[in-house]
Amino acid sequence: MNIVIICGGSKEEAMIDLTPYIEREATFIGVDHGTLTLLDQGITPVAAIGDFDSVTEEEYERIKKNVSHVDKYQAAKDETDIELASKYAMRYQPDLVLFTGVTCGRLDHMFSMMRLLYRLQVAHKETRFHIQNEKNDLAVALQGSSLIPSQEKWPYISFFAATPKVTDVTLKGFLYEVTNDELTFGTTRFTSNELTEEYGEVHIGSGALYVVRSSD
């Protein structure tokens, strides 16, 4: 099962091409104002979650009228709306959880989301977690080997340390290949690589990497 979580960012940020997920009958969850983004596109989420501090009373009434499951939380809480939505999503034991509209143009939201993405991937290794907008896809690669498929939409691939030290990093099938290299916080030389094969192989001896795919 695929789950798409639409968060409260702008429609331009949130509304990626959802056609492949609609065709696969993905399950949609709205977070705060992201629920309205879905409803405006004719998509009814299975749940709407958040404190809804970014919607008007009229908009909230529309959400309650159209969405069968609404979880409304106090604005003052320990967990972000997105974290609460991700917990709800895991009830479905999904193969993929895709987040869109996560930053609202704010760097603090982006940093918070990157930390959450790492924590979710470590806690639920059987599920793939991605953050996506029209120009970027962000995921976490854990210890071991994984394959990255070539995709015309995202020709550029960058790697950044998600843990203080990432050891024995090997990249095969890339324009810039490395063998048993090491990444640490602050390393930038693994930026803007490209695939030369149909699939690129990434091997990590210990630690974890952020994998960023970009269109330009």
Disulfide bonds with the S-S distance in Angstrom:
none
